[in-house]
Amino acid sequence: MKLPRKLLFAMLFLSWISIPFIGWKDIRRFLPSYFFIAFLLLAESYPARKLKWWHAKTNVSHNIDAELPYISSAYLAIVLWIMKFTYGKFIPFTVVNLLMNLVLAYPLSSFARKINLYSLERMPPFILFLLMYAKSFLLYGFQRYILLDRPSPPA
C-alpha cells in the first residue's frame, strides 16, 4: 500500500477513534449541524469536480466519492471538537476556525499535493480558505438559529 493511501486510512482511523472522547451528549447536540455542513460539502463536490477546482488523487475505493472519506472522518471529528470547546464563545470559535482553515488552505494543501493525496487545480488556496471559513459561520448559525440551541450563560 502506497504512502498516500496509508495516510488516508490513518486519518480515517484516528478521526473515528477520537470521536467517543467528545462525549455522547455533545455528539448528539452537534451532529445535526455537522450533517447540514456535510450535505453542503457533498453538494459542492459535484460542481467542484466538473469545474476542476481540486482533484483527489487517492481514494479509499473506486465506488466511493473522493471527498467522502475526508468529510466523514477528519472533518466530522474537527467540527465536533471545535463545537464542543468553542460553541457559545463566538470570538474563540471564529479564531479557531480562522486558524484551522488557514492551515487547511496553505500548508496542508501543499503537503497533500506533494504526497499525491489531493491537489487544488483551478482553485487558489485563498478561495478554499474563504469557502471553508464561510461554512464555519453557517455551521454556527445553523446550530444557534435553526436548531435554536442557545448556549448556556457562564456560571
Backbone as numpy.savetxt, mean C-alpha at the origin, in Angstrom:
# Nx Ny Nz CAx CAy CAz Cx Cy Cz
14.97 -20.70 -7.65 14.13 -19.52 -7.65 15.02 -18.28 -7.65
14.71 -17.34 -8.54 15.53 -16.14 -8.67 15.27 -15.18 -7.51
16.23 -14.27 -7.29 16.16 -13.33 -6.17 14.87 -12.50 -6.14
14.41 -11.89 -7.26 13.19 -11.09 -7.18 11.98 -11.91 -6.71
11.88 -13.13 -7.17 10.77 -13.99 -6.76 10.86 -14.35 -5.28
12.09 -14.59 -4.81 12.29 -14.87 -3.38 11.90 -13.67 -2.54
12.28 -12.47 -2.99 11.92 -11.25 -2.26 10.42 -11.04 -2.25
9.76 -11.35 -3.35 8.31 -11.20 -3.42 7.63 -12.15 -2.42
8.08 -13.39 -2.37 7.52 -14.34 -1.41 7.85 -13.94 0.02
9.04 -13.42 0.26 9.41 -12.95 1.60 8.52 -11.79 2.02
8.25 -10.87 1.08 7.37 -9.75 1.37 5.97 -10.24 1.74
5.46 -11.18 0.97 4.14 -11.75 1.27 4.13 -12.38 2.65
5.12 -13.20 2.93 5.19 -13.93 4.19 5.34 -12.99 5.38
6.31 -12.09 5.33 6.57 -11.19 6.45 5.40 -10.24 6.72
4.77 -9.78 5.66 3.61 -8.90 5.84 2.49 -9.61 6.56
2.18 -10.81 6.12 1.09 -11.56 6.74 1.43 -12.00 8.15
2.69 -12.25 8.43 3.11 -12.63 9.80 2.89 -11.46 10.76
3.09 -10.23 10.30 2.98 -9.07 11.19 1.53 -8.71 11.53
0.58 -9.09 10.69 -0.80 -8.63 10.85 -1.45 -9.06 12.16
-1.30 -10.29 12.64 -1.94 -10.64 13.92 -1.48 -9.80 15.10
-0.28 -9.23 15.03 0.22 -8.39 16.11 -0.48 -7.03 16.17
-1.23 -6.69 15.16 -1.99 -5.43 15.14 -3.13 -5.50 16.14
-3.71 -6.67 16.28 -4.85 -6.84 17.17 -6.13 -6.95 16.34
-6.95 -7.93 16.68 -8.14 -8.21 15.88 -9.14 -7.06 15.93
-9.20 -6.34 17.04 -10.11 -5.20 17.15 -9.74 -4.13 16.12
-8.46 -3.80 16.03 -8.01 -2.80 15.06 -8.11 -3.31 13.63
-7.87 -4.58 13.43 -8.01 -5.15 12.07 -9.45 -5.00 11.60
-10.41 -5.40 12.45 -11.83 -5.27 12.08 -12.21 -3.80 11.89
-11.62 -2.93 12.66 -11.94 -1.51 12.58 -11.47 -0.88 11.27
-10.25 -1.21 10.85 -9.65 -0.53 9.70 -9.72 -1.32 8.39
-10.14 -2.56 8.43 -10.18 -3.38 7.21 -11.12 -2.82 6.14
-12.31 -2.29 6.49 -13.16 -1.73 5.42 -12.48 -0.59 4.67
-11.74 0.25 5.35 -11.03 1.34 4.67 -9.94 0.79 3.76
-9.24 -0.24 4.24 -8.23 -0.88 3.40 -8.88 -1.43 2.13
-10.03 -2.11 2.25 -10.70 -2.68 1.08 -11.11 -1.60 0.09
-11.54 -0.46 0.60 -11.89 0.66 -0.27 -10.68 1.10 -1.10
-9.55 1.29 -0.44 -8.34 1.73 -1.13 -7.80 0.62 -2.03
-7.87 -0.63 -1.58 -7.41 -1.75 -2.41 -8.23 -1.83 -3.69
-9.53 -1.59 -3.58 -10.38 -1.57 -4.77 -9.93 -0.48 -5.73
-9.63 0.71 -5.19 -9.14 1.81 -6.04 -7.81 1.45 -6.70
-6.92 0.81 -5.95 -5.62 0.41 -6.51 -5.80 -0.62 -7.63
-6.67 -1.59 -7.41 -6.91 -2.59 -8.45 -7.59 -1.97 -9.67
-8.51 -1.05 -9.44 -9.15 -0.35 -10.56 -8.14 0.49 -11.32
-7.19 1.07 -10.62 -6.15 1.88 -11.24 -5.16 1.02 -12.03
-5.01 -0.22 -11.63 -4.00 -1.08 -12.28 -4.34 -1.38 -13.74
-5.62 -1.42 -14.09 -5.99 -1.71 -15.48 -5.53 -0.59 -16.42
-5.92 0.67 -16.17 -5.40 1.72 -17.07 -3.88 1.88 -16.97
-3.33 1.59 -15.79 -1.88 1.70 -15.64 -1.15 0.73 -16.56
-1.69 -0.48 -16.70 -1.09 -1.46 -17.62 -1.25 -1.00 -19.06
-2.44 -0.53 -19.40 -2.70 -0.09 -20.78 -1.84 1.12 -21.16
-1.67 2.04 -20.21 -0.88 3.25 -20.48 0.60 3.05 -20.16
0.96 1.86 -19.69 2.34 1.49 -19.37 2.98 2.45 -18.36
2.21 2.72 -17.27 2.75 3.55 -16.20 3.85 2.81 -15.46
3.64 1.52 -15.23 4.65 0.69 -14.57 4.55 -0.72 -15.13
5.55 -1.50 -14.80 5.58 -2.88 -15.28 6.11 -3.77 -14.16
5.29 -4.70 -13.72 5.72 -5.67 -12.71 6.42 -6.80 -13.44
7.69 -6.98 -13.16 8.49 -7.96 -13.88 8.47 -9.33 -13.22
8.05 -9.39 -11.96 8.03 -10.65 -11.22 6.64 -10.87 -10.68
6.06 -12.01 -11.00 4.73 -12.37 -10.53 4.81 -13.59 -9.62
3.81 -13.74 -8.77 3.69 -14.95 -7.96 3.24 -16.09 -8.86
2.30 -15.79 -9.75 1.75 -16.78 -10.66 1.32 -16.07 -11.94
1.25 -16.82 -13.02 0.82 -16.23 -14.29 -0.67 -15.90 -14.28
-1.44 -16.56 -13.41 -2.88 -16.36 -13.35 -3.30 -15.22 -12.43
-2.35 -14.64 -11.71 -2.66 -13.61 -10.73 -2.16 -12.27 -11.25
-3.00 -11.25 -11.12 -2.61 -9.89 -11.49 -1.30 -9.53 -10.80
-0.43 -8.84 -11.48 0.89 -8.52 -10.93 0.81 -7.64 -9.69
-0.19 -6.76 -9.63 -0.30 -5.84 -8.49 -0.90 -6.50 -7.26
-1.64 -7.58 -7.44 -2.36 -8.21 -6.33 -1.47 -8.63 -5.17
-0.30 -9.24 -5.38 0.54 -9.59 -4.23 0.99 -8.38 -3.42
1.27 -7.27 -4.09 1.67 -6.07 -3.36 0.51 -5.51 -2.55
-0.66 -5.45 -3.18 -1.84 -4.87 -2.54 -2.31 -5.75 -1.38
-2.23 -7.06 -1.54 -2.76 -7.96 -0.52 -1.76 -8.34 0.55
-0.55 -7.84 0.47 0.43 -8.20 1.51 1.04 -6.95 2.12
2.04 -6.40 1.49 2.75 -5.26 2.08 1.83 -4.05 2.27
1.02 -3.74 1.27 0.15 -2.58 1.38 -0.88 -2.78 2.49
-1.42 -4.00 2.60 -2.37 -4.31 3.67 -1.74 -4.10 5.03
-0.57 -4.67 5.24 0.09 -4.55 6.53 0.45 -3.10 6.84
0.97 -2.39 5.86 1.37 -1.00 6.08 0.16 -0.14 6.43
-0.93 -0.30 5.70 -2.14 0.48 5.97 -2.64 0.20 7.39
-2.73 -1.07 7.76 -3.25 -1.41 9.09 -2.34 -0.89 10.20
-1.03 -1.02 10.04 -0.11 -0.52 11.06 -0.16 1.01 11.18
-0.18 1.70 10.04 -0.24 3.16 10.08 -1.54 3.62 10.72
-2.65 3.01 10.34 -3.94 3.40 10.91 -3.98 3.10 12.41
-3.42 1.99 12.81 -3.42 1.63 14.24 -2.71 2.69 15.07
-1.57 3.16 14.62 -0.76 4.07 15.43 -1.06 5.55 15.20
-1.67 5.91 14.07 -1.82 7.33 13.79 -3.26 7.78 13.59
-4.22 6.87 13.50 -5.59 7.30 13.27 -6.08 8.13 14.46
-6.68 9.26 14.16 -7.14 10.18 15.19 -6.12 11.27 15.47
-4.92 11.11 14.92 -3.86 12.13 15.04 -3.47 12.50 13.62
-4.16 13.48 13.07 -4.06 13.77 11.64 -2.66 14.19 11.22
-2.01 15.04 11.98 -0.66 15.51 11.61 0.33 14.34 11.58
0.41 13.49 12.62 1.30 12.33 12.52 0.93 11.40 11.35
-0.37 11.25 11.09 -0.82 10.43 9.97 -0.27 10.97 8.65
-0.37 12.28 8.45 0.11 12.86 7.19 1.63 12.78 7.08
2.33 12.98 8.19 3.80 12.93 8.15 4.27 11.50 7.87
3.69 10.52 8.54 4.08 9.12 8.31 3.80 8.72 6.87
2.64 9.09 6.35 2.32 8.76 4.96 3.20 9.50 3.98
3.53 10.73 4.28 4.45 11.48 3.44 5.78 10.74 3.33
6.33 10.35 4.47 7.62 9.64 4.48 7.53 8.28 3.79
6.49 7.51 4.09 6.35 6.18 3.49 6.20 6.28 1.97
5.43 7.24 1.50 5.22 7.37 0.06 6.45 7.92 -0.65
7.22 8.76 0.03 8.49 9.21 -0.55 9.47 8.04 -0.68
9.51 7.19 0.34 10.38 6.00 0.29 9.94 5.08 -0.85
8.63 4.89 -1.00 8.12 4.04 -2.08 8.48 4.62 -3.44
8.27 5.90 -3.62 8.44 6.51 -4.94 9.90 6.62 -5.37
10.80 6.82 -4.43 12.18 7.08 -4.83 13.12 5.90 -4.54
13.59 5.69 -3.32 14.58 4.62 -3.17 14.01 3.22 -3.41
12.78 2.95 -2.99 12.23 1.61 -3.16 11.97 1.28 -4.62
11.42 2.23 -5.36 11.18 2.00 -6.80 12.49 1.83 -7.56
13.49 2.59 -7.18 14.81 2.46 -7.81 15.41 1.08 -7.52
15.31 0.65 -6.26 15.81 -0.67 -5.87 15.06 -1.78 -6.59
13.73 -1.64 -6.67 12.91 -2.66 -7.35 13.27 -2.77 -8.83
13.58 -1.66 -9.43 13.99 -1.68 -10.85 15.33 -2.41 -11.01
16.26 -2.16 -10.08 17.58 -2.78 -10.17 17.53 -4.30 -10.01
16.60 -4.79 -9.19 16.52 -6.24 -8.98 15.44 -6.90 -9.83
14.87 -6.14 -10.78 13.86 -6.64 -11.71 12.57 -7.09 -11.04
12.14 -6.39 -10.00 10.87 -6.69 -9.37 9.74 -5.94 -10.09
9.89 -4.64 -10.22 8.99 -3.82 -11.02 9.73 -2.57 -11.44
9.17 -1.86 -12.40 9.79 -0.60 -12.82 8.70 0.38 -13.21
8.98 1.63 -12.96 8.11 2.70 -13.42 8.50 2.99 -14.86
7.54 2.91 -15.76 7.84 3.10 -17.18 7.52 4.53 -17.61
6.23 4.85 -17.71 5.82 6.18 -18.17 5.31 7.04 -17.02
5.58 6.64 -15.82 5.15 7.42 -14.66 6.38 7.86 -13.88
6.59 9.14 -13.76 7.72 9.62 -12.95 7.48 9.29 -11.47
8.53 9.11 -10.70 8.37 8.81 -9.28 7.54 9.85 -8.53
7.66 11.12 -8.92 6.90 12.16 -8.22 5.40 11.96 -8.40
4.97 11.54 -9.58 3.54 11.31 -9.83 3.08 10.09 -9.03
3.91 9.05 -8.96 3.58 7.90 -8.11 3.41 8.35 -6.66
4.33 9.18 -6.20 4.23 9.72 -4.84 2.91 10.45 -4.64
2.55 11.34 -5.58 1.32 12.10 -5.45 0.09 11.20 -5.44
0.07 10.21 -6.31 -1.07 9.28 -6.36 -1.23 8.53 -5.04
-0.13 8.01 -4.53 -0.20 7.23 -3.29 -0.51 8.13 -2.09
0.04 9.32 -2.07 -0.21 10.25 -0.97 -1.67 10.69 -0.97
-2.24 10.92 -2.16 -3.66 11.27 -2.26 -4.53 10.14 -1.73
-4.14 8.91 -2.01 -4.91 7.77 -1.52 -4.87 7.67 0.00
-3.81 8.14 0.62 -3.76 8.11 2.08 -4.83 9.03 2.67
-5.09 10.17 2.02 -6.15 11.06 2.49 -7.52 10.46 2.24
-7.67 9.76 1.13 -8.93 9.05 0.88 -9.16 7.98 1.94
-8.09 7.28 2.31 -8.17 6.25 3.35 -8.66 6.86 4.66
-8.04 7.94 5.07 -8.39 8.60 6.34 -9.82 9.13 6.27
-10.15 9.77 5.17 -11.50 10.32 5.00 -12.56 9.25 4.98
-12.30 8.14 4.32 -13.26 7.04 4.29 -13.50 6.51 5.70
-12.43 6.33 6.45 -12.56 5.81 7.81 -13.36 6.78 8.68
-13.08 8.04 8.53 -13.69 9.04 9.42 -15.09 9.44 9.01
-15.32 9.69 7.72 -16.58 10.28 7.29 -17.56 9.30 6.66
-17.09 8.23 6.08 -17.99 7.24 5.50 -18.35 6.20 6.56
-17.35 5.69 7.26 -17.61 4.71 8.31 -18.04 5.38 9.62
-17.93 6.70 9.66 -18.30 7.49 10.84 -17.57 7.01 12.09
-16.30 6.71 11.92 -15.46 6.24 13.02 -14.72 7.44 13.60
-15.31 8.04 14.60 -14.68 9.19 15.23 -13.63 8.72 16.22
-12.41 9.25 16.12 -11.40 8.87 17.11 -11.80 9.36 18.49
-11.49 8.56 19.48 -11.83 8.95 20.84 -10.87 10.04 21.30
-11.38 10.97 22.13 -10.50 12.05 22.61 -9.42 11.51 23.51
-8.25 12.19 23.54 -7.16 11.71 24.40 -7.57 11.76 25.87
-7.06 10.83 26.61 -7.41 10.74 28.03 -6.65 11.73 28.86
